[in-house]
Amino acid sequence: MEAKRDQNRITTLIAASSVDGIIPRLVYADPTSHALKTNDGNTGSDYGIVDAVRDENRIPVAMAVSSSDGITPVELYSSPLYNLFIQSS
Protein backbone atom coordinates (compact mmCIF):
# COMPACT_ATOMS: atom_id res chain seq x y z
CA MET A 1 0.00 0.00 0.00
CA GLU A 2 1.34 3.43 -0.92
CA ALA A 3 0.23 6.85 0.30
CA LYS A 4 -1.64 8.70 -2.44
CA ARG A 5 -0.36 12.08 -3.64
CA ASP A 6 -2.02 15.29 -4.78
CA GLN A 7 -0.91 17.31 -7.81
CA ASN A 8 1.77 18.98 -5.67
CA ARG A 9 3.14 15.56 -4.61
CA ILE A 10 1.86 16.00 -1.01
CA THR A 11 1.09 12.60 0.47
CA THR A 12 -2.14 11.47 2.08
CA LEU A 13 -2.34 10.16 5.63
CA ILE A 14 -1.44 6.51 6.16
CA ALA A 15 -1.52 4.46 9.34
CA ALA A 16 -0.22 1.06 10.38
CA SER A 17 -2.53 -1.93 9.98
CA SER A 18 -4.52 -2.78 13.08
CA VAL A 19 -4.08 -6.43 12.09
CA ASP A 20 -0.29 -6.60 12.44
CA GLY A 21 1.05 -3.10 13.19
CA ILE A 22 3.34 -3.31 10.15
CA ILE A 23 1.48 -3.02 6.84
CA PRO A 24 0.81 0.64 5.89
CA ARG A 25 -2.89 1.31 5.21
CA LEU A 26 -4.74 4.30 3.82
CA VAL A 27 -6.95 6.40 6.09
CA TYR A 28 -10.26 7.46 4.51
CA ALA A 29 -12.15 10.74 4.86
CA ASP A 30 -15.70 11.57 3.84
CA PRO A 31 -15.46 13.71 0.65
CA THR A 32 -18.45 15.87 1.67
CA SER A 33 -17.85 16.51 5.37
CA HIS A 34 -14.06 16.00 5.24
CA ALA A 35 -14.32 14.02 8.48
CA LEU A 36 -12.03 11.06 9.07
CA LYS A 37 -13.67 7.66 8.91
CA THR A 38 -13.13 6.13 12.33
CA ASN A 39 -13.58 2.87 14.17
CA ASP A 40 -14.56 4.08 17.65
CA GLY A 41 -14.24 2.30 20.99
CA ASN A 42 -11.30 0.09 20.07
CA THR A 43 -8.60 -0.75 22.54
CA GLY A 44 -6.43 -2.23 19.77
CA SER A 45 -3.26 -4.20 20.24
CA ASP A 46 0.26 -3.06 20.98
CA TYR A 47 2.61 -4.66 18.49
CA GLY A 48 5.64 -3.05 20.13
CA ILE A 49 6.62 -1.02 17.06
CA VAL A 50 9.11 1.66 18.13
CA ASP A 51 9.95 3.21 14.73
CA ALA A 52 7.41 4.44 12.19
CA VAL A 53 6.65 1.87 9.49
CA ARG A 54 7.10 3.20 5.95
CA ASP A 55 5.33 2.45 2.68
CA GLU A 56 7.08 1.44 -0.56
CA ASN A 57 8.02 5.09 -1.21
CA ARG A 58 9.46 5.51 2.31
CA ILE A 59 6.48 7.62 3.48
CA PRO A 60 6.06 7.03 7.24
CA VAL A 61 2.78 6.08 8.88
CA ALA A 62 1.20 8.63 11.22
CA MET A 63 2.48 8.73 14.78
CA ALA A 64 1.16 10.43 17.90
CA VAL A 65 2.44 10.98 21.43
CA SER A 66 1.24 8.63 24.15
CA SER A 67 -1.53 10.04 26.33
CA SER A 68 -0.04 8.05 29.22
CA ASP A 69 3.29 9.86 29.46
CA GLY A 70 3.26 12.62 26.80
CA ILE A 71 6.61 11.37 25.47
CA THR A 72 6.43 7.91 23.90
CA PRO A 73 5.66 7.78 20.14
CA VAL A 74 2.63 5.64 19.28
CA GLU A 75 1.64 4.38 15.83
CA LEU A 76 -1.86 5.20 14.64
CA TYR A 77 -3.72 2.13 13.36
CA SER A 78 -6.11 1.79 10.44
CA SER A 79 -8.66 -1.04 10.26
CA PRO A 80 -9.05 -3.37 7.25
CA LEU A 81 -11.86 -0.98 6.16
CA TYR A 82 -9.41 1.99 6.27
CA ASN A 83 -10.98 3.52 9.36
CA LEU A 84 -8.66 5.26 11.79
CA PHE A 85 -8.85 3.64 15.23
CA ILE A 86 -9.92 5.94 18.06
CA GLN A 87 -11.20 5.39 21.55
CA SER A 88 -13.50 8.16 22.74
CA SER A 89 -14.98 6.27 25.67
C-alpha atoms as a printed R data frame, in Angstrom:
   type eleno elety resid chain resno       x      y      z
1  ATOM     1    CA   MET     A     1   0.000  0.000  0.000
2  ATOM     2    CA   GLU     A     2   1.335  3.431 -0.915
3  ATOM     3    CA   ALA     A     3   0.228  6.846  0.298
4  ATOM     4    CA   LYS     A     4  -1.644  8.695 -2.444
5  ATOM     5    CA   ARG     A     5  -0.361 12.082 -3.637
6  ATOM     6    CA   ASP     A     6  -2.022 15.287 -4.785
7  ATOM     7    CA   GLN     A     7  -0.908 17.306 -7.814
8  ATOM     8    CA   ASN     A     8   1.774 18.977 -5.673
9  ATOM     9    CA   ARG     A     9   3.140 15.559 -4.607
10 ATOM    10    CA   ILE     A    10   1.860 15.999 -1.009
11 ATOM    11    CA   THR     A    11   1.093 12.596  0.471
12 ATOM    12    CA   THR     A    12  -2.137 11.467  2.080
13 ATOM    13    CA   LEU     A    13  -2.341 10.157  5.630
14 ATOM    14    CA   ILE     A    14  -1.444  6.508  6.158
15 ATOM    15    CA   ALA     A    15  -1.521  4.461  9.342
16 ATOM    16    CA   ALA     A    16  -0.215  1.056 10.381
17 ATOM    17    CA   SER     A    17  -2.527 -1.927  9.976
18 ATOM    18    CA   SER     A    18  -4.524 -2.784 13.082
19 ATOM    19    CA   VAL     A    19  -4.075 -6.435 12.086
20 ATOM    20    CA   ASP     A    20  -0.286 -6.598 12.438
21 ATOM    21    CA   GLY     A    21   1.055 -3.099 13.187
22 ATOM    22    CA   ILE     A    22   3.341 -3.309 10.149
23 ATOM    23    CA   ILE     A    23   1.485 -3.017  6.842
24 ATOM    24    CA   PRO     A    24   0.808  0.638  5.891
25 ATOM    25    CA   ARG     A    25  -2.890  1.312  5.210
26 ATOM    26    CA   LEU     A    26  -4.745  4.299  3.818
27 ATOM    27    CA   VAL     A    27  -6.952  6.399  6.089
28 ATOM    28    CA   TYR     A    28 -10.261  7.458  4.506
29 ATOM    29    CA   ALA     A    29 -12.152 10.738  4.864
30 ATOM    30    CA   ASP     A    30 -15.700 11.574  3.835
31 ATOM    31    CA   PRO     A    31 -15.464 13.714  0.652
32 ATOM    32    CA   THR     A    32 -18.449 15.870  1.668
33 ATOM    33    CA   SER     A    33 -17.852 16.507  5.371
34 ATOM    34    CA   HIS     A    34 -14.061 16.002  5.239
35 ATOM    35    CA   ALA     A    35 -14.319 14.019  8.483
36 ATOM    36    CA   LEU     A    36 -12.031 11.061  9.069
37 ATOM    37    CA   LYS     A    37 -13.668  7.655  8.908
38 ATOM    38    CA   THR     A    38 -13.127  6.130 12.334
39 ATOM    39    CA   ASN     A    39 -13.584  2.868 14.173
40 ATOM    40    CA   ASP     A    40 -14.563  4.075 17.645
41 ATOM    41    CA   GLY     A    41 -14.237  2.303 20.985
42 ATOM    42    CA   ASN     A    42 -11.297  0.086 20.070
43 ATOM    43    CA   THR     A    43  -8.595 -0.749 22.538
44 ATOM    44    CA   GLY     A    44  -6.427 -2.229 19.770
45 ATOM    45    CA   SER     A    45  -3.256 -4.203 20.238
46 ATOM    46    CA   ASP     A    46   0.257 -3.061 20.984
47 ATOM    47    CA   TYR     A    47   2.606 -4.664 18.494
48 ATOM    48    CA   GLY     A    48   5.644 -3.048 20.130
49 ATOM    49    CA   ILE     A    49   6.620 -1.024 17.062
50 ATOM    50    CA   VAL     A    50   9.111  1.663 18.126
51 ATOM    51    CA   ASP     A    51   9.948  3.211 14.727
52 ATOM    52    CA   ALA     A    52   7.408  4.436 12.187
53 ATOM    53    CA   VAL     A    53   6.651  1.867  9.494
54 ATOM    54    CA   ARG     A    54   7.103  3.196  5.945
55 ATOM    55    CA   ASP     A    55   5.326  2.450  2.677
56 ATOM    56    CA   GLU     A    56   7.084  1.437 -0.563
57 ATOM    57    CA   ASN     A    57   8.019  5.086 -1.210
58 ATOM    58    CA   ARG     A    58   9.459  5.514  2.309
59 ATOM    59    CA   ILE     A    59   6.481  7.623  3.484
60 ATOM    60    CA   PRO     A    60   6.062  7.027  7.243
61 ATOM    61    CA   VAL     A    61   2.779  6.081  8.884
62 ATOM    62    CA   ALA     A    62   1.199  8.633 11.224
63 ATOM    63    CA   MET     A    63   2.481  8.730 14.777
64 ATOM    64    CA   ALA     A    64   1.157 10.432 17.901
65 ATOM    65    CA   VAL     A    65   2.439 10.977 21.427
66 ATOM    66    CA   SER     A    66   1.242  8.629 24.154
67 ATOM    67    CA   SER     A    67  -1.529 10.036 26.325
68 ATOM    68    CA   SER     A    68  -0.039  8.046 29.218
69 ATOM    69    CA   ASP     A    69   3.288  9.862 29.464
70 ATOM    70    CA   GLY     A    70   3.265 12.615 26.802
71 ATOM    71    CA   ILE     A    71   6.611 11.373 25.465
72 ATOM    72    CA   THR     A    72   6.427  7.909 23.898
73 ATOM    73    CA   PRO     A    73   5.665  7.783 20.140
74 ATOM    74    CA   VAL     A    74   2.629  5.641 19.279
75 ATOM    75    CA   GLU     A    75   1.642  4.380 15.825
76 ATOM    76    CA   LEU     A    76  -1.860  5.197 14.643
77 ATOM    77    CA   TYR     A    77  -3.717  2.133 13.358
78 ATOM    78    CA   SER     A    78  -6.106  1.788 10.443
79 ATOM    79    CA   SER     A    79  -8.655 -1.040 10.261
80 ATOM    80    CA   PRO     A    80  -9.052 -3.366  7.252
81 ATOM    81    CA   LEU     A    81 -11.863 -0.976  6.160
82 ATOM    82    CA   TYR     A    82  -9.408  1.988  6.269
83 ATOM    83    CA   ASN     A    83 -10.984  3.522  9.365
84 ATOM    84    CA   LEU     A    84  -8.662  5.263 11.788
85 ATOM    85    CA   PHE     A    85  -8.845  3.642 15.232
86 ATOM    86    CA   ILE     A    86  -9.915  5.942 18.059
87 ATOM    87    CA   GLN     A    87 -11.201  5.392 21.553
88 ATOM    88    CA   SER     A    88 -13.505  8.161 22.741
89 ATOM    89    CA   SER     A    89 -14.979  6.266 25.666
